[in-house]
Amino acid sequence: REDKIFLSYSHSGEICSFTMLAVVVILFAALWMPYRTLVVVNSCLDRAYLDTWFLLFCRICIYLNSAINPVIYNAMSQKFRAAFRKICRCRAKGSDKPATYSVALTYSAVKDTSMVEISMNSIKEEIFHPTSS
């Protein structure tokens, strides 16, 4: 019974991801279509079609394509909304805790890569007060 619940949950997540991808691709094609059509038409004409209002429309469509993606992700992805809220809360709080970054360190001839957490304070300390080796 748990397997069926997991499979149905996984399947619904795939459908949601596919739907979001389809919406993004369709909007991309629709919003770039005026400009791409203009390029193709102008490559066939002796005298280029350069109507100012149509060029402005093409430019607005291209900018709108870039601006609409976060709106689509917000509307269709719960993970995106949760991550966005988390980022906004971190910046709003202005926490006293120093930022921590994960940095990949590579050592030895075997190329063993491990993730190590380094705080900004330890980096500043090393830069401004280096220890002699």
N, C-alpha and C positions, 0 to 999 in steps of 0.2 A: 504494500500500500504506500509506503514512503517513497518507493521507487517511482510510482506513478505520479505522486505529487511533485517530486523533483523533476521528472521529465516534462510535465506540463508547465512547470514554472520556467524551466530552461527553454522550452519551446516558445513560450510567450515572450521571453526576453529576446530571442532571435527574431521573432516577428516584429517586435518594437524596433530593434536595431535596423532590420531590413526596411521598415517603413520610413524611419528617419533618413537612412541613406538614400532611399528613392526620392523623398521630398527634396533633399539637398541637391541631388543630381538633376532633377527636373527643373528646379528653380535656377540652378547654374546655367543649364542649357537655355532656358527661356530668357534669362536676363542678359546673357551674352549674345543671343541671337541677333538683335538689331545691329550691334557693332560688327559681328562676323559677316552678316549679310551685306552691310555697307562695304566691307573690305572686298568681298567677292564681286559685288556689282561694280565697284570702282576699278577693279582689275580688268574688267571686260569693257569698260567705257573708254572712249577717247578723251573725254573731258570729265574729270572726277566730280561726283555729286557731293557737294560740301555745304549743304543747307545748315546754317548755324543752329537752328532749333532742333534739327534731327541729331546733329552732333552733340548738343547739350543733352538730349534725351538718351543717347547712347552712353554718354559719360555718367549720367545719373543711374542708369540701369547697372552699369559696372560697379559703381560705388555701393548701390543698394545690394548687390550680390554679396559683397564683403560684409556689409552691416547686418544682413538678415540672418547669417549663420548662427551667431550667438542666440538670437531670438528663437530660432528653430530648435537648437539644442536645449534651451530652457523650457520650451513648450513640450518637448517630446522625451526628454531624458531626466529621470529622477536622479541619477548619479551626477549629472552635470549640475543640477540645482543644489544638491547637497554639497558638492565640492565648492561651488560658487559661494554658498552661505558660509562655509568654513573659512574661505579666504577673506570674506568681508568681515567676519567676526574677529579674525586675527588682527587685521589692520585697525579695526575700530577700538579694540581693547588697548593696543599699544603695550603689550605685555613687557614686563621687566626681564623676563627670561630671555637669554640671548638666543639668536637664531641658530639652528643646527642644520648642517648640510651633510649629505652623504657623498663621499668622495671615493672613487675606486682607486685603490693603490695596487700597483703591480710590483712584485718582487720575485727574485730567484730566476734561474734559467728555465724552470718548468712553466713559468708564466701563470702563477697562482694569483688570481684576482680576488680580492675580498673587499667588501664594503665596510668602511670605517666611518663612524660619526665624529665629526670635528666641529667644535663650537667656535663661533667667531672670536670669542675671547682668547682661546688658545692660539688661533691664527695671528691675532694682533700681538699677543705676547711673544710669539716666535719671530715676528717681523721686527718689532721694536726693541726686543731684548733677547737676541739670539743666544742660545747656549753654545759654548765652544765644544766641538766634538773631538 
